[in-house]
Amino acid sequence: MSESEPTTRDRVVELLNTAAFLPSEKERIGQLVQVQELIIHREPDLLDSFFEEVAAFQTDRNSDVRKFVVGFIEEACKKDVAMLPRLVPNIQLLLQDEGVAVVKRVVQAAAQLHRATLAWLSSARTVTPEMEQVWHIITSIKNSIITMIDHDNDGVRTQAIKFLESLVLLQTYTEADSVVRDGEFNLDQVPLTLKVARPRKLEEEARMVLNKLIAFQGSIHISSVNLMTCMSSLTIIARARPQFLGMIINALEILHANLPPTLTKSQVNSVRKHLKIQMLNLLKHPASYDYHEHITTVLNDLGITASEVNKSMPSKDQIRKRVRRDKSAEEVSESPNKKPRVDHEESSKNKKEKKEEVEVERKNSAIDITQRWLVEKLTPDNVASLVMVTMLNLPDEMPPLFSAGYSPITAAGTSPQIQHVGRLIASQLTAAGVGPGVEQAKEEEAKTSSNMDQESDEESKEISRLVGGKVQVQEEDTMQSGPVLVPAGVIGRPLRHKIKTMKLAEVTKPLSSSSNTKLQSLLFKRLMRCDKVMLHGEGPKHRMRILTVLSGCISHQESDALEDFILEDMQNRADLLFSWLFSEYSVNHDFSLINKILNIGGKKVQKKDKNYQEILGNIVSKVLLKPASKERDEFLSRLFLECPHVPEDLILSLVRVGSQGTDSIISVANTLKDTAEWRPLTAKPALKTLSLLATHDQDSVREVVTPILLDLCEHENLSEIVTEVATVYLKYLLLETPPDSLCSHNFGRPNEPNEWTEPLVKACLYLYLALLPLNQALIHDLAQVYVKTVNEAKRAILRLLEGPIRHMGMDSPQLLKLVETCPKGGETLITRIIHILTEKAPPSEALVCRVRELYNRRVSDVRFLIPVLTGLSKKEVIAVLPKLIKLNPHVVKEVFNRLWGVTLDTGASPLTPVDLLVALHLIDPDKCDVKTVIKATGLCFAERGIYTAEVLAFVLQQLMEQPQLPTLFMRTVIQTLTHYPKLLSFIMNILQRLIIKQVWKQRKVWEGFIKCCQRAVPQSFTVLLQLPPAQLSDVFNSASDLHSQLLSHIATLTENQRAHIPASLLEVIEGHNPSSQGSRPVDLPPSAQEM
């Protein structure tokens, strides 16, 4: 023994003793981690001495400590397989743990222990009874975990899937193309002579588990996490065991066509993306060559391009090697055997493999047969009839599963697309168990199963020996008797001895006052704590009666102790509380019979430290300090409804819960609601408290309290109380500074500002505005307060008014009355109300009538008419148009949008776009300056969707018909030509008509005429040649470039064409000299310059 061992041993003992008494689970785990490091990694010789002490912590209350124990057992067994018989029973016990986290950790460890146990059995020369017991326990654990695939917890199911994956990889043979990790143990290393765990049975179990895993993947109610985990596990199995490749590809193909309907759209996208990754991984495997067609079909349907598929395929060299190897294997299998096959285990294995291949081929052939049958039936007529029949069954909304998985069909009607559709339908029919392929598969299965039964009967009678002879063996019906393995560290509970009942002798002599008080106190404390002992007969009843009597003379400390005792189990000790409260209430009001007897006897009644109101208040305060729960809320409501009396001061003091968080406020609000409904005498303070809480600064509090108040307002007698409180808060806005009652920590506003702020104003308005739709007459008081309050409050009222006004509607008689009797100074409020009412609906006739009367009688601001513009006549709108366009550009834009019908879904405008633009041109310059009109017309031209070429043509046509052309006419013509060049011929027609109307008599229009001709060159030459000589000369003087251009144009004309031009015009054109004529630049007025 080395010198360091005692030191290490002492250190381990010290750590274990410390861990046993540490209160914190983190500290305990820290100590145990050090123990694990010492006895497993540093001094493995100590493992045999201390493993039981560590395993004993599996009974710890904390789940993290129990999880550590599982990890310790796993590491210990991996370090020393001799620990398996001692610690495997502990794993079996921990598998039944109540903690989900512990169960998941046990499932993880079971996979490693399963592999370690099988390797232990395989390496042993002889199998002892102890080994058989360990394998029996591992088998039991394995069977329990297999059933956990249907566990209620999603995480446990995930770990069970990973365990099944490791089981399949462990209990199957590898192949040439298997993807195997270095040092991985599997069935290849298990000797055929191992009787405890026969390889053939293990392989059969692995195949059964694989089928269970595939069936679980196809279940309807599988979660997205479990589904993706199952897909990953199947892909790993397929890559590691290519013999299952066809079965797994077929399962994934069926999954692609039948995704679970319980998945959401985002989950479907995740599953499809994961399926795409798994199929690409399978495509890269060399053994997937025979299934490339199926894999590529699914990948193409998932949106993978052909180039991406080609990149993922194995190289041609790998495919050639695979084909040569398969071909050579077939040749070897076809060649006659030179020696008799004596290894019966290998024969059994080959037969099982052939059986599995038959199952895979049968599964694939079922889909293939159904696919061929469907392709023949998918004619255009049948497809059209099928679509028309199923149209009646389509849902109203597209399911998220379909929308997430649908991809557009690019090659509809082609042969590959028909084959693809046929395979999708065949997969769905095969999964549902219908179709010609399934029927044929059932017939083949019946034949195959009979053959397999005969072979299995033959196999069960004999086993092969390496030498070649056969030895008959008897089947073991029962397991050999062996040692019983007991979980380490689990010590039996000691026997509990029956407690003897202690009998007290009767006390005959009288007690002193101090002794009497002391004994009463002791009796009170003992009775208070023996509630779990007196569970039968009349004991609980007598105990409660004695406690109630004793509570009349207890001290302040004992009263607090009784309160705490009752609140430890509120539901079961509520009867004691109500008995106590009724007793105290009777004492306070001289209803108590004991007090009357004492008074008659002349005895002085001791003055109580606590009265009824104090006790009830303390109980309520302590209840509210408890964490929020359904039990707490029910108890609080029951307390207020069943106690003899609820003091008004107590109800009003509940405002303090405003500083205790949302959960407490919700509980108190619901309690006060029940109190107001079922206890009429306390309804007023309850409603007052609720109304105070409705002014809280936090939205979450108001969103809970306000609906409760609105429900209570359905009772007429209760609504008056709430309205009274709301009106008081509203009239606070008439004060110059906010009152102190608004600023309190209970309302979320601990600071006391010296002036009105937006949060304080909102606090006064929240409840009032919430009541406004229920009691619409309140709008008049709001208007009176609005006139007299400060500007900050006015702005807040205008912002918060939208919701209540929309609920009231424009047909509300009270709103119409308010508009009709608008208080002086409340014009902005009325305007805001009308804006809200007409924002999404045309104004009613009654509203338009009252607004018109108010505008004509008192309010001269034209903005007052904007909300009801669409309800005015055409003449009225045109009359106020000069005032409207003088407003802010944003307001003018809103006016035009209303007239164009952009902001309203219904209702007709009094002015069409043509009428509006014409009216803008005809505005009297004395009423509005030209620049303002130009800005207004610019807003019209900016709306290309409204003022199209056809609309502008109508506008110009109407303006041409005016007796006198508007000043801005030619500017509009030029803008029309700029926006819509296709109207050039129409513009030329307009210019020709202007010559007839002698446009040169209106100087501003004439200047615009010349500017338009400049922009319309060369089409305007025809118009210019129609002008009189004097006017043409004026054109040349104003625009000298037109002279040179026109001169060049005439030079290109033929003699016949020049003959049609009057000589006087030719003389002006050819003889015009700007310098000799003394041409001068024409000073255009501002309006013409802006054209």
Secondary structure, DSSP 8 states (H G I E B T S, - for coil): --SHHHHHHHHHHHHHHHHHH-S-HHHHHHHHHHHHIIIIII-GGGHHHHHHHHHGGGG-SSHHHHHHHHHHHHHHHHH-GGGHHHHHHHHHHHTT-S-HHHHHHHHHHHHHHHHHHHHHHHH-SS--HHHHHHHHHHHHHHHHHHHGGG-SSHHHHHHHHHHHHHHHHHTS---TT----TT---GGGS-TT-STT-HHHHHHHHHHHHHHHHHHHT-TT--HHHHHHHHHHHHHHHHH-GGGHHHHHHHHHHHHHS--TT--HHHHHHHHHHHHHHHHHHHHSGGGGGGHHHHHHHHHHTT--HHHHHHHS--HHHHHHHHHHHHHHHHHHHS--SS----HHHHHHHHHHHHHHHHHHHHHHHHHHHHHHHHHH--HHHHHHHHHHHGGG--SS--HHHHHH----SSTTSHHHHHHHHHHHHHHHHHHT-SHHHHHHHHHHHHHHHHHHHHHHHHHHEEE-SSS-EEE-----S---------TT-------------------S---HHHHHHHHHHHHHHHHH-TTT--STTHHHHHHHHHHHHGGG--HHHHHHHHHHHHHTTTTTHHHHHHHHHHHHHHHTT--HHHHHHHHTT------SS-HHHHHHHHHHHHHHS---HHHHHHHHHHHHHSS---HHHHHHGGGGGGS-HHHHHHHHHHHHHHHHH-GGGHHHHHHHHHHHTT-SSHHHHHHHHHHHHHHTTSHHHHHHHHHHHHHHHHGGGSSS--GGG--GGGT--S--SS--HHHHHHHHHHHHHHTTTSTTHHHHHHHHHHHS-HHHHHHHHHHTHHHHHHH-TT-HHHHHHHHT--TT-HHHHHHHHHHHHSSS---HHHHHHHHHHHHHT---GGGGGGGGGGS-HHHHHHHHHHHTTS-HHHHHHHHHHHHTSS-SS---SS-HHHHHHHHHT--TTTS-HHHHHHHHHHHHH-TTTS-HHHHHHHHHHHHTSSS--TTHHHHHHHHHHH-GGGHHHHHHHHHHHHHTTGGGSHHHHHHHHHHHHHTTTTTHHHHTTS-HHHHHHHHHH-HHHHHHHHHHHHTS-HHHHHTS-HHHHHHHHH--TTTTT-------HHHHT-
